[in-house]
Amino acid sequence: MGLLVALALAGCDEKAQSQAAAPPPPSVTVAQPVKRSVTDWDEFTGRFEAIQEVQIRARVGGFVTNVEFKDGDMVHAGDLLYIIDPRPFEAVAEQANGQLADARAKTELAKRELDRGLKLVQTSAVSEQVVDQRRQALQAANAAETIAEGALKAAQLNVEFTHVVAPITGRVSRHLVSVGNLVSGSDNGASTLLTTIVSMDPIYIYFDVDEATHLKNNKLWFEGKRPSSRDTANPVQVTLTGETKPSHEGKMDFLDNRLDVSTGTLRSRAIIPNHDLSILPGQFGRVRLIGSSPYEALLLPDTAIATDQSRKIVFVVKDDDTVEARAVELGPLDEGQRVVRTGLKSEDRIIIDGIQRARVGAKVAPKKAESGGKKS
């Protein structure tokens, strides 16, 4: 009898020790999905290009006497860049001016002679043939005056062309011709390149849209869910190299009329304000283009999402504090959180911190996170 009592007491001690050794449920942080209106964005790699790019070339030949700009500086339309020795052209202009004065004098003389002939023909002092000859002489004089006026204008233009000015506002490159060098004008078909200017504000960014995205956007347009970028300046956001979020906003400006047969992409273009001149032509950037109309969505932090083979899952804490794995369909990131398209309800409690301690079917000790899905 004493042996049986001793064995019973020993069994009770072991059961109590086993219950005392059972660990408490692991602590996890849970939050409900955030519900708000979001807009999908498609992302592409693009390259910036200047809206205007001008090669500055000599329009008249001669020796360069002045370089009036600083390499790499911002210049405005009409700013003086180069001076080519104007003296030979000024001499030609003076000669053309003298020839015009001579032509005008001859025109005046021919007009007076014709007037006298018209009076004399009435008294038969001169013949009709003489009058016709004087009328023809006046016409020839008028033609000679017109030629002289054209020659003077051409000479004056050449004088003007000796002062090379910026045709656009933008950033100028380095000077390619120094003072004292002889340059060739455009009259001989081989004008000398002096420098280049690119406009800076605003600036284009070109990017290629893949065929699948193009077809998706077309479908949304036909359904009335998204305006087409062909006739609507849809918004874009640009992230520069080294940045983690968009720093520039712009709008769509152009879509090409066909897909590139070699790449299956559609060349697209957006226009971006560049008031601080921080973007240079040739830079790369990540372009986000609006991909949907606004819609209500549930969002979670990316840390709450796990991968089960080919599926994306989240861990849901049920009413009895046990864990359930729920397969979800994910959308894009929006303001740092992931859109969950299907698989969740707004009242679900999702483990956002401590998922490595959670086991499907086991209990956990849930702790509510702060609003917005942040850990407490």
C-alpha positions as CSV (number, residue, x, y, z in Angstrom):
1,M,0.0,0.0,0.0
2,G,2.8,2.4,0.9
3,L,4.5,1.6,-2.4
4,L,1.4,2.6,-4.4
5,V,1.0,5.9,-2.6
6,A,4.7,6.7,-3.3
7,L,4.3,5.9,-7.0
8,A,1.2,8.1,-7.2
9,L,2.9,11.0,-5.6
10,A,5.9,10.7,-7.9
11,G,3.5,10.8,-11.0
12,C,1.9,13.9,-9.7
13,D,5.3,15.6,-9.2
14,E,6.3,14.8,-12.8
15,K,3.0,16.1,-14.2
16,A,3.4,19.4,-12.2
17,Q,7.0,19.7,-13.4
18,S,5.9,19.1,-17.0
19,Q,3.2,21.8,-16.7
20,A,5.7,24.2,-15.1
21,A,8.2,23.7,-17.9
22,A,5.7,24.4,-20.8
23,P,6.8,27.7,-22.4
24,P,4.4,30.6,-22.8
25,P,3.0,31.4,-26.3
26,P,5.5,33.6,-28.2
27,S,4.8,37.3,-28.4
28,V,4.1,38.8,-31.8
29,T,3.0,42.2,-33.0
30,V,-0.2,42.3,-35.0
31,A,-2.0,45.0,-37.0
32,Q,-5.0,45.2,-39.3
33,P,-4.5,46.1,-42.9
34,V,-4.6,49.8,-43.7
35,K,-7.5,50.7,-46.0
36,R,-7.1,53.7,-48.3
37,S,-7.4,54.9,-51.8
38,V,-4.3,54.1,-54.0
39,T,-3.2,54.4,-57.6
40,D,-1.1,51.9,-59.3
41,W,2.1,53.1,-61.0
42,D,4.2,51.3,-63.7
43,E,8.0,51.8,-63.5
44,F,10.5,52.1,-66.3
45,T,14.1,53.1,-66.8
46,G,14.5,56.4,-68.8
47,R,17.2,58.8,-70.0
48,F,17.0,62.5,-70.0
49,E,17.4,64.6,-73.1
50,A,17.4,68.3,-73.8
51,I,14.2,69.7,-75.4
52,Q,16.4,71.9,-77.6
53,E,20.0,71.2,-78.7
54,V,21.8,73.6,-81.0
55,Q,25.1,73.4,-82.8
56,I,26.6,76.9,-83.0
57,R,28.4,77.3,-86.3
58,A,30.0,80.2,-88.1
59,R,27.8,81.7,-90.8
60,V,30.6,83.8,-92.3
61,G,34.3,83.0,-92.6
62,G,37.1,85.0,-91.0
63,F,39.4,85.3,-88.0
64,V,37.9,84.9,-84.5
65,T,38.6,88.1,-82.5
66,N,36.6,87.5,-79.3
67,V,35.2,84.6,-77.2
68,E,32.5,86.2,-75.1
69,F,31.3,83.3,-72.8
70,K,32.6,81.2,-70.0
71,D,32.8,77.4,-70.8
72,G,29.8,75.5,-69.3
73,D,27.9,78.7,-68.3
74,M,24.2,79.4,-68.6
75,V,23.5,81.7,-71.5
76,H,20.3,83.4,-72.7
77,A,18.9,83.8,-76.2
78,G,20.6,86.8,-77.8
79,D,23.8,86.6,-75.6
80,L,27.0,87.3,-77.6
81,L,29.2,84.2,-77.9
82,Y,31.8,84.9,-80.6
83,I,33.0,87.9,-82.7
84,I,34.5,87.2,-86.1
85,D,36.5,90.1,-87.6
86,P,33.8,92.3,-89.2
87,R,36.0,94.7,-91.1
88,P,36.0,92.9,-94.5
89,F,32.2,92.6,-94.4
90,E,31.8,96.3,-93.3
91,A,33.8,97.3,-96.3
92,V,31.6,95.2,-98.6
93,A,28.5,96.8,-97.0
94,E,29.8,100.3,-97.6
95,Q,30.4,99.4,-101.2
96,A,26.9,98.0,-101.6
97,N,25.5,101.1,-100.0
98,G,27.3,103.3,-102.6
99,Q,26.0,101.1,-105.4
100,L,22.5,101.5,-104.1
101,A,22.8,105.3,-104.0
102,D,24.0,105.2,-107.6
103,A,21.1,103.0,-108.7
104,R,18.6,105.3,-107.0
105,A,20.1,108.3,-108.8
106,K,19.8,106.5,-112.1
107,T,16.2,105.6,-111.3
108,E,15.4,109.2,-110.5
109,L,17.0,110.4,-113.8
110,A,15.1,107.8,-115.8
111,K,11.9,108.8,-114.2
112,R,12.4,112.5,-115.1
113,E,13.3,111.7,-118.7
114,L,10.2,109.6,-119.0
115,D,8.1,112.4,-117.6
116,R,9.5,114.9,-120.2
117,G,9.0,112.4,-123.0
118,L,5.3,112.0,-122.1
119,K,4.8,115.8,-122.3
120,L,6.7,116.1,-125.6
121,V,4.9,113.3,-127.3
122,Q,1.7,115.2,-126.9
123,T,3.1,117.9,-129.3
124,S,4.8,115.3,-131.5
125,A,8.2,116.7,-130.4
126,V,9.3,113.2,-129.8
127,S,8.1,109.9,-131.2
128,E,6.3,107.1,-129.3
129,Q,9.4,105.0,-129.8
130,V,11.5,107.4,-127.7
131,V,8.9,107.3,-125.0
132,D,8.9,103.5,-125.0
133,Q,12.7,103.5,-124.8
134,R,12.6,105.8,-121.8
135,R,9.9,103.7,-120.1
136,Q,12.1,100.7,-120.6
137,A,15.1,102.6,-119.2
138,L,13.1,103.4,-116.0
139,Q,12.1,99.8,-115.5
140,A,15.8,98.7,-115.9
141,A,16.8,101.4,-113.4
142,N,14.1,100.1,-110.9
143,A,15.4,96.6,-111.4
144,A,19.0,97.7,-110.8
145,E,17.9,99.6,-107.6
146,T,16.2,96.4,-106.3
147,I,19.4,94.4,-107.0
148,A,21.5,97.0,-105.2
149,E,19.1,96.9,-102.2
150,G,19.4,93.1,-102.0
151,A,23.2,93.3,-102.2
152,L,23.2,95.8,-99.3
153,K,20.9,93.7,-97.2
154,A,23.2,90.6,-97.8
155,A,26.2,92.6,-96.9
156,Q,24.6,93.9,-93.7
157,L,23.5,90.4,-92.8
158,N,27.2,89.2,-93.1
159,V,28.2,92.1,-90.8
160,E,25.5,90.9,-88.4
161,F,26.7,87.3,-88.6
162,T,30.2,88.3,-87.5
163,H,28.6,88.6,-84.0
164,V,27.6,85.0,-83.1
165,V,24.7,85.0,-80.6
166,A,22.9,82.3,-78.7
167,P,19.7,81.3,-80.4
168,I,18.2,79.6,-77.3
169,T,18.6,79.8,-73.5
170,G,20.5,76.9,-72.0
171,R,23.9,75.6,-70.9
172,V,26.8,76.2,-73.3
173,S,29.6,73.7,-73.8
174,R,33.3,74.6,-74.1
175,H,34.5,76.8,-76.8
176,L,35.9,74.8,-79.7
177,V,37.7,77.6,-81.5
178,S,40.0,80.1,-79.8
179,V,40.8,83.7,-80.6
180,G,43.0,84.1,-83.7
181,N,41.8,81.0,-85.5
182,L,40.3,81.2,-89.0
183,V,36.8,79.8,-89.3
184,S,34.8,78.9,-92.4
185,G,31.3,80.2,-93.0
186,S,28.3,78.3,-94.3
187,D,28.6,79.8,-97.8
188,N,31.2,77.1,-98.7
189,G,29.2,74.2,-97.2
190,A,31.7,73.4,-94.5
191,S,31.0,75.9,-91.7
192,T,33.1,75.6,-88.5
193,L,31.5,74.2,-85.3
194,L,32.1,76.7,-82.6
195,T,30.2,75.2,-79.6
196,T,26.9,73.7,-78.6
197,I,24.0,74.7,-76.4
198,V,21.4,72.5,-74.7
199,S,18.2,73.8,-73.0
200,M,17.8,72.8,-69.4
201,D,14.4,73.7,-68.1
202,P,12.1,71.9,-68.7
203,I,13.8,68.6,-69.8
204,Y,12.6,65.5,-71.6
205,I,12.9,61.9,-70.3
206,Y,12.5,59.1,-72.8
207,F,11.6,55.6,-71.8
208,D,10.3,52.4,-73.4
209,V,7.0,50.8,-72.4
210,D,6.8,47.0,-72.8
211,E,4.0,45.6,-74.9
212,A,2.2,44.0,-72.0
213,T,1.9,47.3,-70.1
214,H,0.9,49.1,-73.3
215,L,-2.0,46.5,-73.8
216,K,-3.0,46.8,-70.2
217,N,-3.2,50.6,-70.4
218,N,-5.1,50.3,-73.7
219,K,-7.7,48.0,-72.0
220,L,-8.1,50.4,-69.1
221,W,-8.6,53.3,-71.5
222,F,-11.3,51.3,-73.4
223,E,-13.0,50.6,-70.1
224,G,-12.9,54.2,-69.0
225,K,-10.6,53.5,-66.0
226,R,-7.5,55.3,-67.1
227,P,-7.0,58.2,-69.6
228,S,-4.7,57.6,-72.5
229,S,-1.3,59.3,-72.5
230,R,-1.8,60.1,-76.2
231,D,-4.4,62.8,-75.4
232,T,-4.0,63.4,-71.7
233,A,-0.9,64.6,-69.9
234,N,-0.9,61.7,-67.4
235,P,1.3,62.4,-64.3
236,V,4.7,60.8,-63.9
237,Q,7.2,60.7,-61.0
238,V,11.0,60.4,-61.5
239,T,13.6,59.0,-59.1
240,L,17.2,59.9,-59.9
241,T,20.2,57.6,-59.5
242,G,21.0,57.2,-55.8
243,E,17.5,58.3,-54.6
244,T,15.1,56.1,-52.8
245,K,11.9,57.9,-53.6
246,P,10.7,60.2,-56.4
247,S,12.1,63.7,-56.3
248,H,10.6,65.2,-59.5
249,E,7.1,65.2,-61.0
250,G,6.1,65.8,-64.6
251,K,3.6,64.8,-67.2
252,M,3.4,62.7,-70.3
253,D,4.2,64.5,-73.6
254,F,4.5,61.9,-76.4
255,L,3.9,58.3,-77.4
256,D,5.3,56.9,-80.6
257,N,3.1,55.7,-83.4
258,R,4.3,52.1,-83.4
259,L,6.2,49.5,-81.3
260,D,9.9,48.9,-82.0
261,V,9.9,45.5,-83.8
262,S,13.3,44.6,-82.4
263,T,12.5,45.2,-78.7
264,G,8.6,45.0,-78.6
265,T,8.5,48.3,-76.7
266,L,6.8,51.7,-77.3
267,R,9.0,54.8,-77.1
268,S,7.4,57.3,-74.7
269,R,8.4,60.7,-73.4
270,A,7.6,62.9,-70.4
271,I,8.4,66.5,-69.7
272,I,9.9,67.3,-66.4
273,P,10.4,70.8,-64.8
274,N,14.1,71.4,-63.9
275,H,14.0,74.7,-62.2
276,D,17.1,74.0,-60.1
277,L,19.0,72.7,-63.2
278,S,20.0,69.6,-61.2
279,I,19.2,67.3,-64.1
280,L,21.6,67.1,-67.0
281,P,20.8,65.6,-70.5
282,G,22.2,62.1,-70.6
283,Q,21.3,61.2,-67.0
284,F,19.3,58.0,-66.2
285,G,16.2,58.0,-64.0
286,R,13.4,55.7,-62.9
287,V,10.0,56.8,-64.3
288,R,6.8,56.0,-62.6
289,L,3.7,56.3,-64.9
290,I,0.2,56.3,-63.6
291,G,-1.2,52.8,-64.2
292,S,-4.8,52.9,-63.0
293,S,-7.5,55.1,-61.6
294,P,-7.7,55.5,-57.8
295,Y,-9.3,52.5,-56.0
296,E,-9.7,51.3,-52.4
297,A,-7.1,48.8,-51.3
298,L,-5.8,47.0,-48.3
299,L,-2.1,47.5,-47.5
300,L,0.5,45.9,-45.3
301,P,4.2,46.4,-44.5
302,D,6.4,44.2,-46.7
303,T,7.9,42.6,-43.5
304,A,4.5,40.9,-42.9
305,I,4.7,38.9,-46.1
306,A,6.4,35.5,-46.4
307,T,7.0,33.1,-49.2
308,D,5.8,29.5,-49.2
309,Q,7.3,27.9,-52.3
310,S,5.7,29.8,-55.1
311,R,3.0,31.5,-53.0
312,K,3.0,34.7,-51.0
313,I,1.5,34.3,-47.6
314,V,0.7,36.2,-44.4
315,F,0.1,34.9,-40.9
316,V,-3.3,35.7,-39.5
317,V,-4.1,35.5,-35.8
318,K,-7.6,34.0,-35.4
319,D,-10.0,34.8,-32.6
320,D,-8.6,32.0,-30.4
321,D,-5.0,33.4,-30.9
322,T,-3.9,30.6,-33.1
323,V,-2.0,31.2,-36.3
324,E,-3.3,30.6,-39.8
325,A,-1.3,30.9,-43.0
326,R,-3.2,32.9,-45.6
327,A,-2.3,33.0,-49.3
328,V,-2.5,36.5,-50.8
329,E,-2.2,38.2,-54.2
330,L,0.1,41.2,-54.0
331,G,0.1,44.5,-55.8
332,P,2.6,47.3,-56.0
333,L,4.2,49.3,-53.3
334,D,2.4,52.5,-52.2
335,E,4.1,54.9,-49.9
336,G,6.2,52.2,-48.5
337,Q,3.5,49.6,-48.0
338,R,2.4,46.7,-50.1
339,V,-1.0,46.5,-51.8
340,V,-2.8,43.2,-51.1
341,R,-5.3,42.5,-53.9
342,T,-6.9,39.3,-52.6
343,G,-6.8,37.1,-49.5
344,L,-7.4,39.5,-46.7
345,K,-10.3,41.3,-44.9
346,S,-9.9,44.7,-43.3
347,E,-10.7,43.2,-39.8
348,D,-8.0,40.4,-40.0
349,R,-5.1,40.6,-37.5
350,I,-1.8,40.1,-39.4
351,I,1.5,39.4,-37.8
352,I,3.9,42.1,-38.8
353,D,6.7,41.4,-36.4
354,G,7.8,38.1,-35.0
355,I,6.6,35.9,-37.9
356,Q,9.7,33.7,-37.3
357,R,8.3,32.8,-33.9
358,A,4.8,31.9,-35.2
359,R,3.8,28.4,-36.0
360,V,0.7,27.5,-38.0
361,G,-2.0,26.1,-35.6
362,A,-0.1,27.2,-32.5
363,K,-1.1,29.9,-30.1
364,V,0.7,33.3,-29.9
365,A,0.5,36.3,-27.6
366,P,-0.6,39.1,-29.9
367,K,0.4,42.7,-29.2
368,K,-1.3,45.4,-31.2
369,A,0.8,47.7,-33.2
370,E,0.5,51.4,-33.5
371,S,-1.9,52.8,-36.2
372,G,-0.7,52.6,-39.7
373,G,0.8,49.1,-39.3
374,K,3.9,50.3,-37.3
375,K,5.4,48.3,-34.5
376,S,4.6,49.5,-31.0
